[in-house]
Amino acid sequence: MAWGAYRGVFLVLERLFLLRVYRRLGPLSILPTFAITVVGWVLFRAETLAGALAYAGRMLGQTPPVPDVGWGGPAVAAPVVPASWQQFDAQFWTLLALGALFAFMNVVPGLERRNLSLYAAHTLSWRRSVALAAVSAALLLVSTSSLVSSSFNPFIYFRF
């Protein structure tokens, strides 16, 4: 329900003034859109609104609140271990860079035109269709094998 309200608020804001702001920002308009979407995913995924707010707070660098022990005395919070850049390995940085590249590559006008011409501007030749299908199948195979071999499963639509 919170996700629907969040989405509705931004639909209204878009009608009121957000589209004009995005036009002024030009290609940089992708950044606030990305931030709005990421926060929306938190609301969509969280079990409770309190959990979503806590998760969003952690994304913004806030430490968890000190728990109330009920007797009025000071409570001792569990120590928060700050994230260190060294904890991430080369595979993480490689996948992050590839994800960012594919997510934001249409910000560059030349790449946007290339992608539009590749997919929408004209009918694909047989050779190009086969090449796109082969690359898509290979990416599907790699991503599926990565998900199957990992203990972490980020699939968020299991509730439906």
Backbone as a ProteinNet text record, in pm:
[ID]
protein_1_A
[PRIMARY]
MAWGAYRGVFLVLERLFLLRVYRRLGPLSILPTFAITVVGWVLFRAETLAGALAYAGRMLGQTPPVPDVGWGGPAVAAPVVPASWQQFDAQFWTLLALGALFAFMNVVPGLERRNLSLYAAHTLSWRRSVALAAVSAALLLVSTSSLVSSSFNPFIYFRF
[TERTIARY]
81.2	0	87.1	194.6	284.4	347.3	380.9	441.4	344	217.9	117.1	98.7	98.8	88	210.5	326.8	452.1	448	407.9	398.2	296.1	181.3	77.8	124.6	199.9	252.8	342	427.2	516.3	444.5	336.8	256.7	193.2	143.6	85.1	192.9	307.7	417.4	465.2	463.7	503.7	409.1	281.6	183	195	226	230.8	355.2	473.9	594.7	717	716.4	837.7	885.4	793.7	835.8	911.7	868.8	941.2	1081.8	1093.7	1226.1	1313.7	1257.3	1334.7	1380.7	1295.8	1335.9	1453.4	1451.5	1562.2	1690.8	1678.9	1797.8	1858.4	1778.6	1827.8	1868.5	1985.4	2029	2049.7	2074.4	2093.7	1964.2	1850.2	1722.8	1715.7	1805.4	1807.4	1847.2	1923.3	1968.8	1855.5	1771.4	1660.5	1560.4	1541.6	1453.3	1506.5	1635.8	1698.3	1681.6	1703.9	1690.1	1545.6	1450.2	1308.4	1273.2	1323.5	1295.4	1356.3	1478.9	1545	1470.1	1428.9	1352.3	1217.4	1156.7	1031.2	1047.7	1160.2	1185.2	1193.9	1250.9	1259.5	1118.7	1030.3	892.7	822.2	849.1	786.3	831.1	956.3	1015.2	997.5	990.1	990.5	863.8	881.8	769	675.8	733.7	655.7	704.6	623.1	664	782.5	781.9	895.6	1024	1014.3	1130.7	1179.4	1086.2	1124.1	1193.1	1139.6	1201	1339.3	1354.3	1485.2	1584.9	1540.9	1629.1	1668.8	1570.3	1601.4	1696.5	1679.4	1771.4	1912.1	1926.3	2058.9	2119.9	2036.8	2087.4	2143.4	2086.4	2131.1	2238	2284.9	2395.2	2356.6	2229.2	2188.7	2215.6	2251.1	2269.2	2134.3	2118.4	1990.2	1963.9	1837	1806.7	1844.3	1871.6	1902.4	1774	1773.4	1650.3	1608.5	1477.9	1423.2	1416.9	1482.7	1484.7	1368.8	1289.9	1169.8	1186	1303.9	1321.6	1373.4	1382.4	1419.6	1568.7	1647.7	1792.1	1846.9	1972.4	2031.7	2049.8	2014.3	2030.6	2161	2219.4	2343.1	2307.4	2331.9	2301.3	2412	2373.7	2473.5	2564.7	2693.1	2783.5	2754.4	2762.4	2741.6	2878	2901.9	3030.1	3022.2	3104.2	3097.9	3144	3078.3	3116.5	3252.6	3337.1	3470	3479	3540.7	3553.6	3635.7	3721.9	3805.2	3726.9	3606.2	3530.7	3473.1	3474.9	3421.2	3534.1	3510.8	3614.5	3603	3693.2	3698.7	3572.2	3514.5	3391.7	3278.3	3266.9	3164.7	3181.1	3302.8	3326.4	3304.1	3340.7	3318.6	3170	3093.4	2949.4	2880	2927.1	2870.9	2896.6	3016.7	3050.2	2968.3	2952.4	2871.3	2725.3	2674.4	2535.9	2513.4	2606.9	2595.7	2605.8	2694.7	2709.7	2579.2	2520.6	2397.7	2278.3	2276.5	2163.2	2162.8	2281.1	2288	2346.2	2363.4	2430	2347.1	2216.8	2135.6	2140.7	2214.5	2234.3	2321.4	2412.7	2499.8	2417.9	2397.4	2309.2	2347.5	2474.6	2516	2476.4	2491.2	2452.1	2300.8	2230.5	2084.6	2035.5	2091.6	2053.3	2088	2203.9	2245.6	2148.2	2109.1	2014.5	1878.3	1832.9	1705	1710.6	1820.3	1830.9	1843.3	1903	1919.5	1786.5	1699.6	1578	1450.7	1439.3	1308.9	1302.1	1410.8	1405	1372.7	1412.7	1390.4	1378.3	1341	1330.6	1469.9	1491.8	1622.2	1645.7	1767.2	1802.7	1807.9	1805.9	1809.9	1937.6	2049.3	2178.8	2180.4	2130.6	2127.3	2029	1917.5	1821.1	1881.1	1952.7	2015.9	2124.7	2202.6	2307.8	2248.4	2142	2077.5	2017.7	1957	1900	2010	2123.7	2234.5	2293.7	2313.6	2366.9	2267.1	2138.9	2036.9	2032.2	2039.8	2038.2	2162.4	2278	2400.6	2392.2	2341.2	2325.2	2224.5	2117.4	2019.7	2082.7	2160.7	2227.1	2326.3	2405.4	2504.1	2434.6	2332.3	2264.6	2187.5	2125.6	2054.8	2151.6	2263	2360.4	2420	2436.9	2486.2	2385	2257.7	2154.4	2142.3	2148.6	2133.7	2251.4	2371	2489.4	2510.4	2434.4	2451.3	2349.8	2388.6	2294.6	2201.1	2235.4	2153.2	2060.5	1931.3	1834.5	1759.3	1789.2	1728	1589.1	1527.8	1398	1293.7	1232	1142.3	994.7	962.7	823	759.6	823.7	771.3	637.7	605.8	482	358.7	375.2	258.6	223
-118	0	126.5	124.5	240.6	263.4	154	167.5	234	195.9	255.3	403.9	440.9	582.4	660	601.2	664	687.1	585.1	596.3	702.1	703.9	802.1	944.4	965.8	1099.7	1146.7	1057.9	1100.2	1114.1	1040.9	1064.2	1203.3	1242.9	1376.1	1483.8	1463.9	1561.1	1573.7	1463.5	1467.4	1555.3	1541.3	1623.5	1771.1	1796.8	1935.5	2009.6	1951.3	2027.6	1941.7	1816.1	1735.9	1721.9	1714	1703.4	1827.8	1944.4	2068.1	2067.5	2020.2	2011.1	1914.3	1801.5	1702.8	1758.5	1835.6	1895.3	1991.9	2067.1	2158.8	2083.9	1969.9	1891.9	1820.8	1797.7	1728.2	1585.8	1542	1404.4	1372.1	1474	1450.1	1413.9	1424.3	1389.6	1242.3	1163.4	1021.7	999.2	1090.1	1073	1082.6	1187.4	1184.9	1072.6	1039.6	928.9	798.4	777.8	658.7	655.3	767.9	773.2	747	805	782.6	635.6	574.7	434	343.2	368.6	283.9	289.6	408.5	419.4	349.4	359.6	288.5	138.3	85.2	-58.7	-100.9	-15.1	-46.2	-60.5	32.9	24.3	-99.6	-133.5	-248.6	-379.1	-386.8	-510.4	-531.8	-426.1	-438.1	-506.7	-580.2	-647.9	-547.7	-446.3	-346.9	-207.6	-108	29.7	66.9	20.2	47.8	-13.7	-134.4	-197.1	-120.2	-68.8	10.1	139.2	205.5	329.9	304.5	195.5	162.5	132.3	57.8	23.5	148.3	235.5	359.5	445.8	446.9	520.9	467.4	336.1	276.1	309.1	316.7	354.9	496.2	580.3	719.7	739.9	630.1	638.5	655.8	645.7	659.3	529.9	544	426.2	386.3	259.5	217.5	287.4	310.1	379.1	294.3	362.7	293.3	229.9	98.8	33.3	81.1	88.9	127.2	2.2	5.1	-113.2	-113.7	-6.9	-6.5	40.7	56.3	98	239.4	312.8	452.2	477.9	375	391.3	391.5	428.4	428.6	286	266.6	135.3	133.6	19	2.8	-58	17.6	-30.7	-122.5	-214.6	-300.9	-214.6	-241.4	-157.2	-170.6	-58.6	-57.1	-58.2	-158.9	-170	-87.4	15.4	96.5	15.4	38.9	-31.3	18.2	-73.3	-39.2	-76.5	10.2	-17.4	-142.3	-180.9	-298.4	-428.4	-424.9	-548.5	-597.2	-512.7	-550.5	-601.1	-714.9	-774.8	-726.6	-774.6	-731.1	-770.8	-885.4	-927.4	-828	-781	-683.3	-557.2	-503.6	-379.2	-397.5	-513.5	-540.9	-545	-616.3	-625.4	-491	-415.2	-281.7	-191.7	-196	-113.8	-155.8	-285.5	-332.1	-293.7	-307.5	-268.5	-120.5	-37.2	107.2	141.6	74.6	99.2	72.1	-44.9	-79.8	1.7	39.9	116.5	260.3	319.2	461.5	491.7	393.3	420.2	506.9	509.8	592.9	740.4	777.3	918.6	982.1	905.2	954.2	955.9	1074	1083.2	990	973.6	885.4	740.8	695.1	558.3	541.2	644.9	637.9	622.4	702.4	690.8	553.9	501.2	367.1	260.7	267.9	169.5	181.3	303.8	321.3	267.3	291.4	240.2	88.4	33.2	-112.1	-182.7	-125.3	-196.1	-144.1	-14.6	38.3	106.5	154.4	240.5	165.5	41.7	-30.5	-179.6	-251.3	-396.2	-456.4	-547.8	-610.5	-712.4	-719.5	-821.4	-956.7	-1062.7	-1197.1	-1216.2	-1171.7	-1187.4	-1111.8	-989.1	-910.4	-971	-1022	-1087	-1208.6	-1290.8	-1410	-1369.5	-1267.2	-1221.9	-1169.6	-1089.8	-1039.8	-1153.3	-1250	-1364.1	-1445.3	-1463.7	-1540.3	-1467.3	-1337.8	-1260.3	-1261.1	-1245.9	-1248.1	-1383.8	-1491.2	-1624.5	-1649	-1601.1	-1617.6	-1540.4	-1417.7	-1339	-1403.7	-1458.8	-1529	-1650.9	-1725.7	-1844	-1807.5	-1703.5	-1660.5	-1610.9	-1527.9	-1475.1	-1583.9	-1675.9	-1785.7	-1877.3	-1909.2	-1996.1	-1926.5	-1796.1	-1721.4	-1725.4	-1708	-1713.9	-1853.2	-1955.4	-2091.9	-2132.3	-2088.1	-2128.3	-2045.6	-1938	-1850	-1883.9	-1861.2	-1883.2	-1764.6	-1649.3	-1529.4	-1525.1	-1509.5	-1502	-1369.9	-1273.3	-1140.9	-1129.9	-1241.7	-1237.3	-1179.3	-1064.9	-996.3	-1020.1	-1088.1	-1102.5	-1232.1	-1300.9	-1427.9	-1412.3	-1293.4	-1271.6	-1273.4	-1264.7	-1257	-1394.7
0	0	0	77.8	81.6	-54.7	-123.6	-255.1	-352.4	-347.2	-434.3	-406.5	-277.8	-242.1	-289.7	-272.1	-316.8	-468	-540.2	-685.4	-725.6	-657.4	-686	-662.7	-555.4	-526.6	-641.1	-688.9	-796.7	-930.3	-951.4	-1072.4	-1068.5	-950.8	-936.6	-952.6	-886.6	-898.7	-1043.1	-1113.7	-1254.9	-1334.5	-1308.8	-1380.3	-1342.5	-1214.2	-1167.4	-1215.6	-1192.8	-1226.7	-1258.5	-1226.2	-1238.9	-1382.9	-1477.8	-1618.2	-1663.8	-1616.7	-1653.2	-1593.9	-1470.4	-1407.1	-1484.9	-1524.5	-1600.9	-1735	-1799.7	-1928.1	-1909.6	-1799.4	-1772.8	-1740.6	-1675.3	-1640.4	-1760.9	-1861.7	-1980.8	-1949	-1996.9	-1971.7	-1822.8	-1741.6	-1598.3	-1526.9	-1595.7	-1533.5	-1496.4	-1550.6	-1516.6	-1370.4	-1311.5	-1173.3	-1071.4	-1072.2	-976.7	-1004.9	-1131.2	-1164.2	-1105.6	-1115.4	-1058.6	-906.9	-840.1	-694.3	-651.8	-720.8	-689.6	-707.9	-812.8	-840.1	-734.2	-694.7	-593.8	-461	-418.2	-294	-309.2	-425.1	-450.3	-440.3	-486.5	-474.3	-328	-244.6	-101.3	-44.3	-77.5	-29.3	-83.9	-206.4	-270	-205.9	-166.1	-116.1	33.7	112.2	257.9	309.4	418.2	482.3	550.3	615.1	687.9	650.8	682.7	656.7	745.1	869.8	959.1	903.2	848.5	787.3	666.7	587	469.2	510.5	612.3	658	716.7	791	846.6	734.8	633.9	522	444	418.2	346.4	428.5	559.2	645	637.3	633.9	620.8	484.1	380.2	248.2	249.8	334.5	343.2	449.4	509.9	603.9	749.1	782	920.9	996.9	1121.5	1206.1	1262.7	1299	1354.9	1487.5	1522	1646.9	1768.2	1878.6	2002.9	2054.2	2082	2125.7	2264.6	2284.5	2414.7	2501.3	2615	2701.8	2800.1	2802	2881.5	3025	3076	3214.6	3226.6	3118.1	3122	3121.7	3138.6	3138.4	2997.5	2983.5	2849.3	2798.4	2675.8	2614.9	2537.3	2526.7	2451.9	2317.1	2212.1	2078.1	2030.4	1945.4	1882.9	1797.6	1799.1	1720.2	1571.6	1505.8	1361.5	1295.9	1215.9	1148.1	1020.2	1009.4	887.5	767.1	656.8	534.2	488.2	455.5	408	260.8	184	41	15.4	111.1	88.8	98.7	154.7	169	36.3	-64.8	-194.5	-284	-347.6	-430.7	-575.6	-658	-798.1	-874	-841.1	-908.5	-881.3	-757.2	-723	-807.1	-813	-886.5	-1036.3	-1088.4	-1230.3	-1261.7	-1179.8	-1203.3	-1181.4	-1083.1	-1060.9	-1182	-1234.8	-1352.1	-1474	-1495.8	-1608.8	-1591.6	-1469.9	-1443.7	-1467.1	-1418.7	-1439	-1587.4	-1657.7	-1801.3	-1875.7	-1851	-1922.2	-1873.5	-1745.8	-1693.4	-1744.2	-1758.7	-1790	-1927.5	-2014.3	-2140.8	-2233.8	-2217.9	-2306.6	-2272	-2167.7	-2136.7	-2244.4	-2300.5	-2407.1	-2536.5	-2596.2	-2713.3	-2828	-2855.2	-2964.9	-2938.4	-2814.3	-2780.9	-2781.5	-2741.3	-2744.6	-2888.6	-2978.7	-3120.2	-3176	-3136.3	-3182	-3134.5	-3007.2	-2954.7	-3021	-3042.7	-3110.8	-3253	-3321.6	-3458.7	-3459.5	-3355.4	-3347.4	-3326.7	-3244	-3206.1	-3271.3	-3296	-3332.5	-3468.2	-3520.2	-3637.7	-3766.8	-3776.8	-3900.9	-3872.1	-3972.3	-3959.8	-3956.3	-3863.5	-3850	-3961.2	-4007	-4104.4	-4033.3	-4112.7	-4056.2	-3974.7	-4026.1	-3957.8	-3823.8	-3824.8	-3701.2	-3600	-3647	-3558	-3490	-3566.1	-3509.5	-3409.4	-3442.2	-3351	-3220.5	-3229.2	-3108	-3025.3	-3090.6	-3019.2	-2951	-3017.9	-2958.4	-2837.6	-2849.4	-2736.5	-2620.6	-2649.8	-2544.2	-2475.6	-2552.9	-2494.6	-2408.4	-2453.8	-2375.6	-2244.3	-2249.2	-2125.7	-2031.9	-2085.5	-2002.6	-1936.4	-2011.1	-1956.9	-1846.7	-1869.3	-1769.6	-1642.7	-1657.4	-1538.7	-1464.3	-1535.3	-1469.6	-1396.8	-1457.6	-1390.2	-1268.4	-1275.4	-1160.6	-1046.1	-1077	-973.9	-913.3	-995.9	-946.8	-859.9	-893.7	-817.5	-691.3	-674.7	-559.3	-450.3	-326	-216.7	-199.9	-257.2	-250.3	-369.5	-344	-451.6	-441.6	-527.8	-516.7	-578.8	-611.1	-678.6	-583.9	-620.7	-528.4	-560.7	-667.5	-707.3	-656.3	-562.1	-515.4	-441.8	-399.1	-323.3	-411.5	-541.2	-628.6	-671.8
[MASK]
++++++++++++++++++++++++++++++++++++++++++++++++++++++++++++++++++++++++++++++++++++++++++++++++++++++++++++++++++++++++++++++++++++++++++++++++++++++++++++++++

